[in-house]
Amino acid sequence: MSPYRNLEEYNIEITNEVKDHFAKIVEDIGEDAERDGLIKTPERAAKAMLFLTQGYKQDATEILKSAMFAESYDDMVIIKDIEVYSLCEHHMLPFFGKAHIAYIPNGHIVGLSKIPRVVDVFARRLQVQERLTHDILECINNTLKPKGVAVVIEAAHMCMMMRGVQKQNSVTTTSGFRGQFEKIETRNEFLKLISSDLS
C-alpha cells in the first residue's frame, strides 16, 4: 500500500462506530438526528473525521525514502506556502495556514512533492501547532540527514476565533531549526526568502 494514499475507502465497522458516536452527540445537544437535514450527517461526519485523521495510518519517513536521490547540490532548498489543515487536539476544531520548509542537502535531495506530503501526514492527526512543527522538522532531519533543516508554520486557530477569546485576526507562528540553520546568518537568509515575493 502506498504510504501516502488518500483514505478513499473506509473500514465499515470503524465508520459505523464513529457514526453512532456522532448520532449520539447530535441528540445530546438537543437536535433530532432523524430529521431530513441531519439523517446522513453522522455518517458524513464519521467519514470526514476518518479522512482528517488518516495521518495515523501513514508513514512520513517512508514517503521521504521513496524519493531520495544522490545529488551533490548543497545549497538551500525552500518549499514555501505549503497549505496546512489540521485539527486542534484540545477542542477538535480546525487550525489552518502555511508551512515554509527548507533544507540544505548533504549528499541527497528528495522529490519536491514529498515535503508537502510529509506536512499532510502529520497535519492529518489531532495536533497542536508546536508538535506539528517539531514532527515535520525531526522527520526531515532524521531521514534526509541534511546539513540543516528549517520549518516555520503560520496558522489561524478556530478555537481562538469561534470560541474562548474570539480573536479573528490573530496568527500563531512556530519555528524550528537544526544544523546550519542554527547559525543566525543562514536562518536570516531563510526568513528573508520566505517573506519575499519573487514573482
N, C-alpha and C positions, 0 to 999 in steps of 0.2 A: 504493500500500500504506500502511495506517495506520502512523504512526511508533511506535505503542506496541502493535501487535498481538502477542498471545502467540504464541510459536512452537509452533503446533499441528501443523504439517506439517514433516517432516524431509527434508532432501536425502538421498536413498538412498545416494548414493556416499559422502558425508561420514560418514553414520551407520555405514555398513559399515566404513569405515576406522577410525573410533573404536572400534567394536565389536571389531575384530580386535586393537587395542591392549589393550583391557580383557581379552580372552580370554588374551592372552599374559601379562598381569600375573597373572591367576588361576593360570595354570600355573606361572609363575616363583616364586610364593610357596609352591608345593607342593601346590596343590589340583588336583582333576580337573575341568576345565571341561566335561566331558561328563556328569557325574553329574546326576541329576534336578533337584536343588535349584539347580544353577548353570548349567544348559544355556542358559537365556534371560537369565542375569544380564549378560553382556557387552552385549547389545542394550539391556537396560533401563538399564544404567549409561551407555551411549553417549547415549541419549535424555535421560537426566537431566542429563548434562554439557552437552549442547547447549541444553537448557532453561535451566539455571542460568547459562549464559554468553550468553544471547540479547541481552544489552545491547549487544554489539558491533555488532549489526545494527539498532540503534535510535538515533534522533536526539533527544536531550533538548531541544535548542534548538527543534526543530520542534514538539515536544509543547507547550512553553510558548507558542510563537507561534500555535498553533492555537486558543488560548482566551484571548487578551489582549483586554481591553475598556477603552476610555477611561472613566475614572471619577475624580472629584475627591476621593475618600476618601484621607486622608493620615495616618491613624493606624495603629498596629501591627496586622498580621495574623499570627496564630500558628496553625500546624498542628503539634500535638504528638502524641507517642506513635505516630509512623508506624513500623510494623514494618519491620525491616531484616533481610534474609537475604543473606549474601554468602559468597564463598569466598576464604579467605586465599591469596594467591599464593605464599606460602613453602612451605606444606605441602598446599595444596588441601583443607584442612579448613574446615568452616563457621565463620563468626562471625555472631552474630545479636544483635539488641537493638532499640533505638528511636532514631528521629531526631526532633528538635524543630527546627522551622524557622520563622523569622519574617522578614517584610519590611515596609518602610514604603513604600507606593506613591508614585510620582512621576508621576501622570497616567494610569497604567494599573494595573489589577488583573488577576489571572489566575484562571481557574476552579480552585476549591479542589482538585479531584481531580487536577489536573495536577502539583501539588507531590509527592504520593506517587509518581506515575508517574515523575517525574524521579529520585527516590530509587531506584526499581526499575531504571531504565536503567543507572545507574552501579553499583548493587549487584550486578547480574547480569553481572559481569565478574570476572576474577581481580583481587583488590584488596588493599590494606592500608587500615586504617580511616582513617589520616591522609589518604591521597589521596582516598578516598571523600568525606570531609568537604569537602576542597578542591574536588573536581569539582562537587559539588552547589552549593556556595557560589558558585563562579565562573560556573556556568551561569545561575543565577538572577540574579546581579548583572549579567552581560553582556547578558542577553536582556531582562529587565524594566527594567533601568536604574533601580532604585528609589533612594529616599533612603538605604536601608540594608538589609542582609541579615545574618541570624544563623543559624548552624547548629550544633547540638550533637548528637553521637551517643554513645550509651552502649551498649556491646556486650560480650558474653562470647565468648571465643575458644576453640574446641575444641582448637586446637593447644596452648593452655596448660592445658586441663582434662584432656585424654585422654593427653597425652604430655609430654615435657620436664619442666617444673616441677610439673605436675599439681596446679594450684591451682583447685579447683572454684568458689570463691566470688568470684573476682576479676572486676572490671568495668573496662573501659577507656573513658575519656571523652575525646573530642576535640571541639574547637570552632573556629569561625572567625567573624570579624565584619568587616563592611565598612560604610563610610559612618557614619550616625548611631549605629550600634551600637558604634562605636569609642569613643563617649562613655560614661563609666562609669555615668552615671545611666540612660541608655537600656538599656545592657547589663544592669544590675542589675534593671530593670523586667522585661525578658525572662526572666532567670534566675529571678526570683521567680514569674512567671506559669507557667513550665513545671514548677516544683516544687510548685505549689499544686493542691489538689483543689477545683475549683469546683462540684462536684455537690452 
